[in-house]
Amino acid sequence: MTVDDALAHPTWRMGPKITVDSSTLMNKGLEVIEAHELFGVDYGCIEVVVHPQSIVHSMVEFTDGATLAQLSHPDMRLAIGYALAYPDRATIPFGSIDWAALRRLDFEPPDLAAFPCLALAYEAGRVGGTCPAWLNGANEVAVAAFLEGVIPWVAIAEVLQEVLSGHDGTTPTSADVVIEADRRSRESARRAVERRAAAA
Protein backbone atom coordinates (compact mmCIF):
# COMPACT_ATOMS: atom_id res chain seq x y z
CA MET A 1 0.00 0.00 0.00
CA THR A 2 1.39 3.38 -1.01
CA VAL A 3 0.90 6.65 0.88
CA ASP A 4 -1.59 7.72 -1.79
CA ASP A 5 -3.49 4.45 -1.34
CA ALA A 6 -3.64 4.91 2.44
CA LEU A 7 -4.83 8.51 2.12
CA ALA A 8 -7.61 7.69 -0.36
CA HIS A 9 -10.35 7.09 2.22
CA PRO A 10 -13.61 6.32 0.41
CA THR A 11 -15.97 8.17 2.76
CA TRP A 12 -14.13 10.40 5.26
CA ARG A 13 -12.09 13.56 4.66
CA MET A 14 -9.56 13.70 7.48
CA GLY A 15 -5.96 14.72 8.00
CA PRO A 16 -3.14 12.40 6.89
CA LYS A 17 -2.34 10.90 10.31
CA ILE A 18 -5.95 9.99 11.14
CA THR A 19 -6.52 8.67 7.62
CA VAL A 20 -3.52 6.35 7.92
CA ASP A 21 -4.80 5.25 11.34
CA SER A 22 -8.08 4.42 9.62
CA SER A 23 -6.25 2.35 7.01
CA THR A 24 -4.51 0.30 9.73
CA LEU A 25 -7.61 0.23 12.00
CA MET A 26 -5.53 1.86 14.75
CA ASN A 27 -8.19 4.55 14.96
CA LYS A 28 -10.66 1.87 16.02
CA GLY A 29 -8.14 0.40 18.43
CA LEU A 30 -7.70 3.76 20.14
CA GLU A 31 -11.48 4.14 20.29
CA VAL A 32 -11.74 0.73 21.97
CA ILE A 33 -9.33 1.97 24.67
CA GLU A 34 -11.33 5.20 24.98
CA ALA A 35 -14.61 3.27 25.38
CA HIS A 36 -13.06 1.15 28.12
CA GLU A 37 -11.69 4.17 29.97
CA LEU A 38 -14.71 6.44 29.53
CA PHE A 39 -17.47 3.92 30.25
CA GLY A 40 -15.75 1.24 32.34
CA VAL A 41 -16.70 -1.48 29.86
CA ASP A 42 -14.60 -4.64 29.88
CA TYR A 43 -12.54 -5.20 26.73
CA GLY A 44 -14.33 -8.49 26.17
CA CYS A 45 -17.58 -6.55 25.72
CA ILE A 46 -16.23 -4.04 23.17
CA GLU A 47 -16.40 -5.20 19.57
CA VAL A 48 -15.28 -3.56 16.35
CA VAL A 49 -17.06 -4.14 13.05
CA VAL A 50 -16.03 -2.83 9.64
CA HIS A 51 -18.80 -0.67 8.19
CA PRO A 52 -17.91 0.56 4.66
CA GLN A 53 -20.66 3.18 4.45
CA SER A 54 -19.43 5.05 7.59
CA ILE A 55 -23.01 5.91 8.54
CA VAL A 56 -23.29 4.08 11.88
CA HIS A 57 -20.86 5.75 14.26
CA SER A 58 -21.60 3.78 17.40
CA MET A 59 -23.89 1.07 18.69
CA VAL A 60 -24.69 0.06 22.25
CA GLU A 61 -26.33 -3.28 22.99
CA PHE A 62 -28.35 -3.52 26.18
CA THR A 63 -28.85 -6.56 28.39
CA ASP A 64 -32.29 -7.20 26.86
CA GLY A 65 -30.72 -7.51 23.40
CA ALA A 66 -31.93 -4.13 22.09
CA THR A 67 -29.36 -1.99 20.26
CA LEU A 68 -29.26 1.79 20.04
CA ALA A 69 -27.14 3.34 17.30
CA GLN A 70 -26.01 6.82 16.33
CA LEU A 71 -26.25 7.31 12.55
CA SER A 72 -25.25 10.31 10.44
CA HIS A 73 -23.16 11.16 7.43
CA PRO A 74 -19.38 10.84 7.87
CA ASP A 75 -18.93 14.46 8.91
CA MET A 76 -17.44 15.53 12.24
CA ARG A 77 -19.36 18.81 12.19
CA LEU A 78 -22.33 17.00 13.74
CA ALA A 79 -20.29 15.70 16.69
CA ILE A 80 -18.53 19.04 17.13
CA GLY A 81 -21.86 20.89 16.98
CA TYR A 82 -23.26 18.57 19.63
CA ALA A 83 -20.27 19.19 21.87
CA LEU A 84 -20.55 22.97 21.43
CA ALA A 85 -24.32 23.10 21.97
CA TYR A 86 -24.58 20.51 24.77
CA PRO A 87 -26.95 19.84 26.41
CA ASP A 88 -29.02 21.25 23.55
CA ARG A 89 -29.02 20.05 19.96
CA ALA A 90 -27.74 22.22 17.11
CA THR A 91 -30.43 23.34 14.68
CA ILE A 92 -28.34 22.84 11.50
CA PRO A 93 -28.67 19.23 10.20
CA PHE A 94 -25.04 18.45 9.30
CA GLY A 95 -25.59 14.71 9.55
CA SER A 96 -29.12 14.38 8.18
CA ILE A 97 -29.61 11.21 6.10
CA ASP A 98 -31.84 10.74 3.06
CA TRP A 99 -33.31 7.40 4.11
CA ALA A 100 -34.88 6.81 0.70
CA ALA A 101 -31.45 7.11 -0.97
CA LEU A 102 -29.56 5.02 1.61
CA ARG A 103 -29.77 1.53 0.15
CA ARG A 104 -27.79 -0.61 2.57
CA LEU A 105 -25.72 -0.78 5.73
CA ASP A 106 -23.02 -3.47 5.69
CA PHE A 107 -21.03 -4.84 8.61
CA GLU A 108 -18.26 -7.41 8.76
CA PRO A 109 -15.71 -8.53 11.34
CA PRO A 110 -12.23 -7.02 11.02
CA ASP A 111 -9.46 -9.17 9.55
CA LEU A 112 -6.95 -9.11 12.41
CA ALA A 113 -4.30 -10.84 10.30
CA ALA A 114 -4.47 -8.04 7.72
CA PHE A 115 -4.90 -5.30 10.35
CA PRO A 116 -2.76 -6.30 13.36
CA CYS A 117 -2.80 -2.76 14.82
CA LEU A 118 -6.31 -3.38 16.14
CA ALA A 119 -5.20 -6.45 18.06
CA LEU A 120 -2.18 -4.53 19.39
CA ALA A 121 -4.51 -1.83 20.72
CA TYR A 122 -6.62 -4.41 22.54
CA GLU A 123 -3.41 -5.89 23.94
CA ALA A 124 -2.11 -2.51 25.15
CA GLY A 125 -5.48 -1.68 26.68
CA ARG A 126 -5.65 -4.96 28.57
CA VAL A 127 -2.10 -4.47 29.89
CA GLY A 128 -3.20 -1.04 31.09
CA GLY A 129 -0.99 1.35 33.01
CA THR A 130 1.14 3.38 30.64
CA CYS A 131 0.91 0.80 27.86
CA PRO A 132 -1.79 2.67 25.89
CA ALA A 133 0.35 5.83 26.01
CA TRP A 134 3.32 3.73 24.94
CA LEU A 135 1.32 2.41 21.98
CA ASN A 136 0.04 5.84 20.96
CA GLY A 137 3.48 7.48 21.01
CA ALA A 138 4.98 4.68 18.95
CA ASN A 139 2.10 4.82 16.48
CA GLU A 140 2.58 8.54 15.88
CA VAL A 141 6.27 7.99 15.08
CA ALA A 142 5.58 4.98 12.83
CA VAL A 143 2.79 6.74 10.90
CA ALA A 144 4.97 9.83 10.38
CA ALA A 145 7.76 7.59 9.06
CA PHE A 146 5.32 5.92 6.65
CA LEU A 147 4.01 9.28 5.41
CA GLU A 148 7.61 10.39 4.82
CA GLY A 149 8.30 7.24 2.80
CA VAL A 150 10.82 5.88 5.32
CA ILE A 151 8.98 2.63 6.06
CA PRO A 152 6.26 0.72 4.19
CA TRP A 153 2.68 0.52 5.44
CA VAL A 154 3.11 -3.05 6.73
CA ALA A 155 6.00 -1.91 8.93
CA ILE A 156 3.74 0.32 11.04
CA ALA A 157 2.40 -2.70 12.93
CA GLU A 158 5.90 -4.23 13.08
CA VAL A 159 7.25 -1.11 14.77
CA LEU A 160 4.37 -1.07 17.25
CA GLN A 161 4.84 -4.74 18.10
CA GLU A 162 8.56 -4.22 18.71
CA VAL A 163 8.00 -1.15 20.87
CA LEU A 164 5.22 -2.78 22.91
CA SER A 165 7.47 -5.74 23.64
CA GLY A 166 9.75 -3.29 25.48
CA HIS A 167 7.04 -1.74 27.65
CA ASP A 168 8.27 -1.72 31.24
CA GLY A 169 4.94 -1.91 33.06
CA THR A 170 5.17 1.57 34.58
CA THR A 171 2.11 2.63 36.57
CA PRO A 172 0.73 6.06 35.61
CA THR A 173 0.90 7.75 39.02
CA SER A 174 0.97 11.26 37.52
CA ALA A 175 0.75 13.14 34.24
CA ASP A 176 4.54 13.44 34.25
CA VAL A 177 4.86 9.65 34.32
CA VAL A 178 2.56 9.35 31.29
CA ILE A 179 4.49 12.07 29.43
CA GLU A 180 7.75 10.27 30.15
CA ALA A 181 6.27 6.96 28.93
CA ASP A 182 5.23 8.71 25.73
CA ARG A 183 8.73 10.14 25.27
CA ARG A 184 10.40 6.77 25.82
CA SER A 185 8.04 4.97 23.44
CA ARG A 186 8.77 7.54 20.73
CA GLU A 187 12.51 7.04 21.20
CA SER A 188 12.07 3.29 20.94
CA ALA A 189 9.90 3.67 17.83
CA ARG A 190 12.46 5.95 16.17
CA ARG A 191 15.15 3.33 16.72
CA ALA A 192 12.88 0.62 15.28
CA VAL A 193 12.15 2.82 12.24
CA GLU A 194 15.86 3.56 11.73
CA ARG A 195 16.71 -0.16 11.79
CA ARG A 196 14.11 -0.88 9.14
CA ALA A 197 15.19 2.04 6.99
CA ALA A 198 18.83 0.92 7.16
CA ALA A 199 17.89 -2.63 6.19
CA ALA A 200 15.77 -1.53 3.22
Wavefront OBJ file of the C-alpha trace (Angstrom):
o trace
v 0.000 0.000 0.000
v 1.390 3.381 -1.010
v 0.897 6.645 0.881
v -1.590 7.722 -1.786
v -3.487 4.450 -1.335
v -3.641 4.912 2.438
v -4.827 8.510 2.123
v -7.609 7.688 -0.358
v -10.347 7.091 2.225
v -13.612 6.315 0.411
v -15.973 8.172 2.763
v -14.135 10.402 5.265
v -12.092 13.559 4.655
v -9.562 13.699 7.483
v -5.965 14.719 8.002
v -3.136 12.398 6.892
v -2.342 10.905 10.307
v -5.951 9.993 11.142
v -6.519 8.673 7.617
v -3.523 6.347 7.916
v -4.805 5.246 11.341
v -8.082 4.425 9.625
v -6.253 2.348 7.010
v -4.513 0.302 9.732
v -7.614 0.230 12.004
v -5.527 1.861 14.748
v -8.191 4.552 14.955
v -10.664 1.867 16.018
v -8.135 0.396 18.434
v -7.701 3.759 20.140
v -11.479 4.144 20.286
v -11.736 0.733 21.971
v -9.331 1.971 24.668
v -11.330 5.203 24.976
v -14.607 3.271 25.382
v -13.059 1.145 28.122
v -11.690 4.172 29.974
v -14.714 6.441 29.533
v -17.471 3.924 30.246
v -15.751 1.241 32.339
v -16.702 -1.478 29.861
v -14.601 -4.640 29.883
v -12.538 -5.197 26.731
v -14.334 -8.495 26.169
v -17.578 -6.548 25.718
v -16.228 -4.040 23.173
v -16.398 -5.204 19.569
v -15.280 -3.563 16.346
v -17.061 -4.140 13.047
v -16.034 -2.834 9.645
v -18.801 -0.671 8.186
v -17.912 0.557 4.663
v -20.657 3.184 4.450
v -19.428 5.050 7.587
v -23.013 5.911 8.535
v -23.287 4.080 11.875
v -20.857 5.746 14.257
v -21.595 3.782 17.403
v -23.889 1.066 18.687
v -24.693 0.059 22.246
v -26.326 -3.283 22.988
v -28.349 -3.519 26.179
v -28.851 -6.556 28.386
v -32.287 -7.197 26.856
v -30.721 -7.506 23.402
v -31.927 -4.126 22.094
v -29.356 -1.992 20.261
v -29.261 1.794 20.037
v -27.140 3.340 17.298
v -26.014 6.822 16.329
v -26.252 7.312 12.550
v -25.246 10.307 10.444
v -23.163 11.160 7.427
v -19.385 10.841 7.873
v -18.930 14.459 8.909
v -17.439 15.526 12.237
v -19.362 18.813 12.188
v -22.332 16.998 13.737
v -20.292 15.699 16.691
v -18.528 19.044 17.131
v -21.858 20.886 16.980
v -23.264 18.566 19.627
v -20.266 19.191 21.873
v -20.546 22.972 21.434
v -24.322 23.104 21.973
v -24.582 20.508 24.766
v -26.948 19.838 26.415
v -29.019 21.250 23.551
v -29.022 20.051 19.956
v -27.736 22.217 17.107
v -30.428 23.339 14.677
v -28.337 22.838 11.503
v -28.673 19.231 10.198
v -25.040 18.449 9.298
v -25.593 14.707 9.552
v -29.117 14.381 8.179
v -29.612 11.208 6.105
v -31.838 10.744 3.058
v -33.314 7.405 4.107
v -34.876 6.809 0.699
v -31.453 7.107 -0.966
v -29.560 5.021 1.606
v -29.773 1.529 0.150
v -27.789 -0.610 2.569
v -25.718 -0.775 5.734
v -23.022 -3.470 5.686
v -21.027 -4.842 8.610
v -18.261 -7.414 8.764
v -15.707 -8.530 11.344
v -12.235 -7.024 11.022
v -9.463 -9.175 9.553
v -6.950 -9.109 12.411
v -4.303 -10.841 10.304
v -4.465 -8.044 7.718
v -4.897 -5.302 10.349
v -2.758 -6.297 13.360
v -2.799 -2.762 14.818
v -6.313 -3.377 16.137
v -5.198 -6.453 18.059
v -2.180 -4.528 19.385
v -4.507 -1.829 20.721
v -6.616 -4.413 22.542
v -3.406 -5.886 23.943
v -2.115 -2.507 25.146
v -5.477 -1.684 26.678
v -5.651 -4.957 28.574
v -2.104 -4.470 29.894
v -3.202 -1.035 31.090
v -0.986 1.347 33.012
v 1.144 3.381 30.644
v 0.910 0.795 27.863
v -1.786 2.673 25.888
v 0.345 5.834 26.010
v 3.319 3.727 24.935
v 1.321 2.410 21.976
v 0.043 5.841 20.955
v 3.476 7.480 21.008
v 4.985 4.675 18.947
v 2.104 4.823 16.483
v 2.583 8.539 15.883
v 6.270 7.987 15.077
v 5.576 4.981 12.829
v 2.795 6.740 10.900
v 4.970 9.829 10.385
v 7.761 7.587 9.059
v 5.317 5.923 6.652
v 4.013 9.284 5.411
v 7.615 10.394 4.820
v 8.303 7.241 2.799
v 10.822 5.884 5.317
v 8.981 2.629 6.063
v 6.261 0.723 4.190
v 2.679 0.524 5.444
v 3.108 -3.045 6.727
v 6.003 -1.911 8.929
v 3.735 0.322 11.037
v 2.403 -2.705 12.932
v 5.898 -4.233 13.080
v 7.255 -1.111 14.772
v 4.374 -1.070 17.253
v 4.836 -4.744 18.102
v 8.555 -4.218 18.711
v 7.995 -1.152 20.875
v 5.221 -2.780 22.909
v 7.473 -5.740 23.640
v 9.745 -3.292 25.483
v 7.036 -1.736 27.654
v 8.266 -1.723 31.237
v 4.938 -1.911 33.061
v 5.173 1.572 34.579
v 2.114 2.631 36.574
v 0.732 6.061 35.609
v 0.903 7.751 39.022
v 0.972 11.263 37.524
v 0.747 13.140 34.235
v 4.543 13.439 34.249
v 4.858 9.646 34.320
v 2.560 9.348 31.287
v 4.488 12.071 29.428
v 7.753 10.269 30.151
v 6.268 6.964 28.931
v 5.226 8.712 25.728
v 8.728 10.140 25.272
v 10.397 6.768 25.822
v 8.038 4.973 23.444
v 8.773 7.542 20.734
v 12.512 7.042 21.198
v 12.071 3.289 20.941
v 9.904 3.672 17.834
v 12.461 5.951 16.166
v 15.149 3.331 16.719
v 12.879 0.623 15.284
v 12.152 2.819 12.239
v 15.864 3.557 11.732
v 16.707 -0.165 11.787
v 14.110 -0.880 9.141
v 15.194 2.041 6.990
v 18.825 0.915 7.162
v 17.891 -2.634 6.189
v 15.768 -1.534 3.221
l 1 2 3 4 5 6 7 8 9 10 11 12 13 14 15 16 17 18 19 20 21 22 23 24 25 26 27 28 29 30 31 32 33 34 35 36 37 38 39 40 41 42 43 44 45 46 47 48 49 50 51 52 53 54 55 56 57 58 59 60 61 62 63 64 65 66 67 68 69 70 71 72 73 74 75 76 77 78 79 80 81 82 83 84 85 86 87 88 89 90 91 92 93 94 95 96 97 98 99 100 101 102 103 104 105 106 107 108 109 110 111 112 113 114 115 116 117 118 119 120 121 122 123 124 125 126 127 128 129 130 131 132 133 134 135 136 137 138 139 140 141 142 143 144 145 146 147 148 149 150 151 152 153 154 155 156 157 158 159 160 161 162 163 164 165 166 167 168 169 170 171 172 173 174 175 176 177 178 179 180 181 182 183 184 185 186 187 188 189 190 191 192 193 194 195 196 197 198 199 200
